[in-house]
Amino acid sequence: MFVPKKCLSPASYFLTEAAIFYKQDRFRAAVNVKNLFDVDYLESSQGNRLNLYYGDPLTVQGTISWEF
């Protein structure tokens, strides 16, 4: 079956990430946000249109650390 090249081109997208942290002496706390606006996007493919892999949705990660 013939598929026009235009049908295989993914749309463009813009990902936004953000981070904020607090540090005092040996204590550190941080929050990281990936895909801030929860954009649907194709991360990769394996040579044909049947093996498309979508990127991660909105992800929030928090960390707390203490230096010894």
N, C-alpha and C positions, 0 to 999 in steps of 0.2 A: 504494500500500500504506500502511495506517495504522500508524504507529509511535508508541507511547505516549511522552509527553514525558519520563518518568522514564528511558527507555532512552537518551536523548540527553544526559543529565547526567553529566559525568565525576566520578569519585570525588575526594574531597579528598586533598591531599598536603601534606607538610611538607619543604621543602628545607633542607639545612644546608650552609653554606660555612665554610671556616676559612682562616686565613692566619697565617704566622709570618715574621718577618724579623730580620736581624742587620745592624747598621750600626756601622761604626767609621771615623772620619775621613771619607775620600772613598769608601770601599768599602761596598757594600750587597748583600746576598743575601736572597732571599725565596722562599717556597714557598706557593702558593695551591692550595686544593683546592675544587672545585665539586661539588655533589651528593655530599657525603661518604658517605652511606649507599646510594648507587647506586639511588635511587628511580625507578621508571618513572612518567612523568607526561606528560600532554598539554600541550604548550606553546601551541598555537594550532590553529585550524581555519579553513577558508574557506567557511563558510556551510552545509555539509552534512556528514554523517557519513562521506563517502567521502574527504574531504581533511583528515585528521587528521595533525598533526605532533607527534611525540614530542620531549621535551626531551633535552638531552645527557646521556650517562651520566657516571659518575664521571670527573672530569678533574683531573689534577695538572699544574701549571705552575710551573716554576722560573725565576727571573731572577737575573742577576748584573750589577751595574753599578758603574762607576767614574766619579766626577765629576771633570771637568777644571777 
